[in-house]
C-alpha cells in the first residue's frame, strides 16, 4: 500500500503493488520529491484484535503495542459514526461506488475499555471521527430543532440541518447524511388520528443504513403550530442561489425562499424541502373514507397503521412504511367481506404486486372496517385494478364482475371520472419533469383534488459558495 499525504491533510491511497515495486517507487519519489520525508510503515500480521487508535492524515489507524499498524480506515469514506451502546463505537463506510468484484468493510465496531485512563472515551472517539468526516460540509442554510416533530422512521428525535447539496439528521446516537439526489419524492399526508399533525414522508432511492436496519423511507410527524424559522444566509444570498419569482398581479418580484419564515411548522419544513432540496412534494388524492378522512385504519402483520389510497399508489404508514404503485399491482382480493357468520365488522384487503426485483409479493391489509369497502372498491375501479373476492360458499374465488353484483354496477356513471383521473395522472407525470410556474405556494392551501404537487422553484445556476459550518 502506498499512501501520499497531500496538501490540506488529504491523502491518496494506492494498493495492489508487488514486493519488487518497492525499490522502484522509492527511487522515483526520492528524485521527484526531494526533501520530502519517505516513511515505511510496518504492518502487524499477528491477527491481533486490540490496540491503540489514532486519527492521522484523515485516517483512523489502529496500532499494536510494537507500533506496527493493524488496520486503517479512510475517514473520507465514513458515512456514519455512533455510540450504539456504552463503550462501543460503530463506524459505517460508504460502499455505493464499489464496482464489479471490489470488496471493503462496510461496518466495524470498536470496544473502548472504560477503565483505561490513557485512552479517550467512546463518546470522545466518536466526536473526533465525526469532526473530521464532516469538516467540508459547507454552510448550513436552514436548521430545525429536534422538537419540531418526531421521526417515526428511523425512530427518534433528530435535528435537521439543510446544506446546499445534502440534509444532515443529527440524533442522540446516530447521524445521517441524505444527498438531495437520493430523494425520489416526498408526500405530505394528514394524520386522521390527530387533526393537529401531518406526516412528511421522504421516499429514498437508496436506503439509509443504521446497524443492520435499512430505511427506505423517512417518516416525520410534524405539529401544526405556528413558528418562526430564520435562515443562516441573508436574503441577497438566498435570492442569488434560489432565485426569485415575478408576481404578475402585484407587478413585483418575490423571493422563492424568504430569510424569515413565520407559518405553521409543517408548511415551513415542506417549503424548505421544496426549494432548498429541489424536491416536489405531493399531497393526497381525491379518495375520502366513510368518515371523511384521507386514510383508512388497518394493520400489516402485527403493526397497526394507516393506508393512504394515493393517485399513483397505496402508501402504508408506518411500520413497515411501504409504497405500492398501482402499475405494479396484479390483483386486489377482498377477504372476509361477506362472511355473515363472523361477528367482526372488518375485512382484509390482499394486494398481489410485483416489486422492483420482479418478485411477486403479497401484502395483506387486515382489519379494515366494512364501512370502507364501497369507497375503496369504487376508488380501485377508477384506477382500473383487477378486483377479486374470496367467498365463504362453494364458489371461493370470483372476479370483478361478481363484485359488481355485490356492490352494484355503476360503471356508466363513473366513465367520465375515469377519464378525468387519467388526464390528471398524465399531468402529474408531466409536472415531475417540467419547470415550475407562479403558483408555488398555493398547493398547501385547502384540500387538494388529486395527488397535487407542490412545485419547486426554479434555481439559478450559480457557483457554490465555500465556507465552514455555521
N, C-alpha and C positions, 0 to 999 in steps of 0.2 A: 504494500500500500504506500502510495506517495501522497503526502499532504503538503500543499502550498498555502502559506499564510499570506493573504493579500492585504491591500490597504483597507482601512476601516474595520480590521478584525475579521473580515470574511475569509473563508477557506475554500479550497478546491481539492477534492479527493479523486485520486486515480488508483484503480485496483487492477489486478489481473497480470501483474508483471511476473516474469520468471526470475529465478535467483541470479542468472547470468546477466540480467539487465541492470543490476545494482551498480556495477562499476561504470557502465556506460552513462547512466544517469548522473552519477556523482561527478564524473569529468565534465559533462555538459553543463551542469549548474555551477560548477567551480569556475568555468570560463565565462558563462553568460551572466552570472550573478556574483561578481567579485565583491567581496566584503560582506556578503550575506552569510549568516550562520547556517550551516548544514548539520542537522542533528539526526541521530539514529535512535529510534525507539525500539526497545526490545519488547516482544510480545510474550506474555506468560501463557504457556500451553499446558499447564498442570491440571486444568479443569477446575480451578478454584471458583467458588461462587460467593466469595466475600472479599471485601477490600475497601479502599478509600475512594470516595467520589470527589471529583473536581470539575469545575467548568473552566475551560481554557480554549481560546481561539474559536468560539462558537461551537464547541464540542463538550459533551458530558463524558468524562473519561473515568473509568474505574481502574485503580492501580492496586497491585498486590503489595505485600509487605516489602518485597525486594525492589520495589519501584518500577517493575515492569507492567506494561499495560495489559489489562484483562479484556476490556471491551471499550468501545467508544460509540457515542450516538451523536449524529449531526443534528444540532439543535434547529437548523433551518427546516428540517423535516418533521419536527414535533408539532402536532396539531392540537394536543390537549395534555394537560398535566394536572393531577388532582391527588388529594389525600382521601381515598375512599373509606379507609378505616384507620384507626390510630396507628402511628408509627410505620405506615406504608405509603410509598409514593408510586403512583401509576402514571406511566408515560405512554402516550399513544402517538404513533408516527403515521404520516400521510403516505399511503401506498397507491394513490389514484393514478400516478403516472408510470407505474411499472409496466413493462412491455414483455410480451412473449413469456419465456420461462424464467424471468427475473424473480428473485426471492429476496425478502427482507423481513426483519422482525417488525410486526405492526403494534405490539404492546408488550411492555415489560414492567414488572413491579420490583421495587427495592424496599427491603425491610431496614428501617433505621433504628438501631437499638436505643432505647430511651435513657440508658444508664451510662452512656459513653460521653464524658464531658468534652472531649476534644472534637466531637462530631456535631455538626449542625442538626437541628431537629428536622423531622419530616416536613413540617409546615414551612420552615426556612428554606429547605432544599427546593420545595415545590415553587415557592415565590421566586427563588433565584432562577430557576429554569424558565418560568413564565415571563420574567422580566426581560430575558434575552430573546425569547421567541416572539414577543410582541413589541420589540423595540422599534420596528418600522411600520407600525400600524397606521400612522398618519393622524390627521386631525379628527377629533370627534365633532360631528355636526349636530346631532341631537342625542340626548340621553334621557332615558326613562327609568325612574326608580323602581325597585322590585315591588313596591307597594301599589303600583297602578293596576296590578292584576296578578293572577296566579297561573302558572303553566301546568296544564294537566298532562301534557306530553312534551318533553320529559317532565316528570312531576317535580314541582318545587318552585321556589321563588328565584327569579332571575332578573337582574337589571339588564336593560338593553342599551347598547351603545351603537349608534349608526355612524359608520365611516363612509368614505367615498365609494368603496367597492365591496364592502362586507359589513355584516352585522355581527356584533360580539355579544353573547349571552354570558353574563357573569353571575355564577351561583356560589353557594357556600362551599361546595365540593368540586363541581365541575365547571369549566368554562368551555363554550362552544363558539367557533367562528363559522359563520354561514356566508359564503360568497353569494352575491346577488344573482350571479349567473346560474347558481344551483337551485334557484326558486322557480318552480314551474308555474304556479298560480296561487292566489290567495282568495279565501272565502270569508265573508263577514256574515255570520249567521246569528239570529236572535235565539236566546235561551228561553224556551217556553216555560221552564220551571221557575224562572225568576225574571220578572219583567225588566229589572234594572241591570241586566248583564247581557253581554254579547260575546260570542265566540269568534276569535280570529284564527283561522286555520291556514297554515302555511304548508303547501304541498312541495316537497323537495324532490329533485331529480335523483339525487344520491343521498341516502340517509345519513344521519349523524350517529357516530359510534360512541356508546357510553358503556364501558366494560364489555360485556357480551351482548348488550342490547343494542339493536339498530332502530332508529327512529326515522321513519319516512315522512312523518307529519309533525309539525309544531302546533300544538293546540293551546291557545292562550285565552283565558276567561277574563274579560275586561269589564270594569264597572262603568255604569252610565252616570258619571258625576263630573261636574264642571272643574276644570283645572287650567292652569296657565303653564305653558311649556315654552321656553326660550331656547333659541339656537346658540351654539357657541360661536357661530360666524355672524358677521354683520350683514345687514340686508343687501349691501352692494355686492358682497362676496357671494351670497346666495343667488342673487339675480345673474351674476356672471356665470355661475355654474349651472343653474337650473332654468334660467331664462324667465321671461315674463309673458303675459297674455294680454291681448287687447280686448277691452270691454266696449263693444260697438255702441250699446245703448248709452253708456256714460262717457264715451269718447276719451277713454284714458287707459293706461296700462296698469296691470295689477300683477304682483309677483306670484309665481307658481307656488312658492312656499314662503310664508312670512317669517320674519325673525321672531315675532311674538305670536303665539297661537293660544287663544283662550276659547275653549269649547269643551264639549263632552270628550272625555279622555279617549274613548274608543274611536271617535272621529279623528282626533289628532294623530293617534298611532296609525290608523289606516291611511291618512294623508301622507305621513312621513314614509310609510312603506311604498305608497304610490309614486311619490315624487323622487325621494332620495334613492330608493332601491329600484325605481323604474318598473314596478310590477303592477299589473292590472288586478283589481280587486272585484270579485263577483259577489252578488247577493243572491237571495233565494229566488225560486221560481214562482209561478202563479199557483202552485199547489197550496191548498188550505185543508187542514184536518177538520173533523166533525166539531171540534171545539174552537176552531178559528185560528189554530197555530200553524206554523210552517214546518213542523216536525211531528213525528209520531213516536211515542214511548215504546220501547221493545227491549229485547235482550239478545246478545250474541254470545253463545257459550254460557259462562257463568257471570258475565258482566252486563249490568243494566246500562242502557244508554238511550240515544235518540237517533232516528234515521230521518234524514232530510231528502225528500224527493226533489232534486235539482233539475234544471233544464237539460244538463248533459249527463247526469248520472245520479246514483244513490250514494250519499255520504253518511257514514255511521260515526257517532261520537259517543264515548271516546276510547273505550278500551276493548278491543284494539281499534284505533282510528283507521278507517278504510274508505276508499272511493272506488265505486264500481261504475265504469262508464256504460251507458245504455248500449253502445255499439258492440260491447263485448259480451252482452247478456244473451245466452242461448235460450233459456226457458225461465219462467217465473211460475212457481207452483203455490196455490192456495191450499194449506193443510188445515184440517180440523174445522173447516169453515161451516159445514152443515151437520156437524156431529151433535145431534139433538140429545143424545144420551149423556153428554158431559154437562156438568153444572158450571164449568168455566166459560165465561163470556169472552174468550180470547181465541185467536187463531195464529198459525205460523205462516211465514212467507219464506219459501225456499227459492233462492236465486242460484241458478247454474250459469256460470260465466267462464270466460277464458282470460287468464291473467297474462302479464307481459311475457312470460316464458312459454306461452302457448299451452299451459296446463289447464285442464278442466277443474274448476273449483266450485264447491257447493257451500254457500253461505246461507244459514237459516236465521231469520229474524223472528224470534219467538215472543209469545205472549202479547200480541198486538190486539187491542180491543176490537171486537167485531163491528163496532160502530164505524171503524175506519175502512172497512172492506170496500164499500161502494166508492168512496173518494179515491182510494188507491187504485181500484180497478179502472175507473174512468181515466185517471191520470196516465196509467200504464198503457191503456189502449190508445191514447193520443200519441204516445211515444212508439206505437206500433210494436210493442213487445209481444212475445209468444206466451200467452197466458194459459195456464192449465190448472186443473183442480183434482185433488185426490178425494174420493168419496168413501163413505163407510159401508155402502151396499155392495152388491156383487160387481158392479162396474167401478173399479178402483180408480181408473185414470180417464179423464175426459179432456178434450181440447177446448179452445176458447169459445167455440160455438155453443157448448153446453153451459159455459159460464154466462153467456148471454141469456140463456134460459133462466139461470139463477137470479141474475140482476135485472134482466130486461134489456132489449136491444134498442139502443138509441144512437146507432152509428150515423144515421142520416142527419140527426140534429148536430152531430159534432164534426161533420165533414169540413165545414168552414174553419172550425177551430184547429183541426189538424193542419190545414194549410197555413194558418197563421203561425202555428208553432214551428213549422218547417222553415218559413221565411225568417222567423225570429232567430232560430238556431243558425241559419246561414249568416245573418247579420252579426251574431255573436262571434262566429268564426272569423269573419272579416275584420271585426274590431280587434281581434287578438294580434293582427299583423299590421294594422293601419295606425296612422298618427292620430293624435287627439284633436278634438275640436274645442270650442269655447265653453262647453257645459261641464267642466271637470267636477265641480263641487256639487252638482245637483243630484248625483247618484245616491247620496245619503239622505236626501230629503224625502220623507214619506216612505210608503211601501213600494217596492219595485214590482213591475208586472213582467215577470220573466227573469232569467238569470242575468240581471243587469250588470254591466261592467263599470267600474269606477275608473275612468280613463286617465292615463298618465299624462303628465305634462311633457311637452317636447323639450329635450335637453339641448343645450348648446354644446358644440364640440370644442370645449376649452381645455387647455393644458392643465393637468392636475397640479394642485399646489403642494408643496412639501411642508415639512414641519413635524414636530413631535406631537404626542398625545397631549390633549388639554385636560 
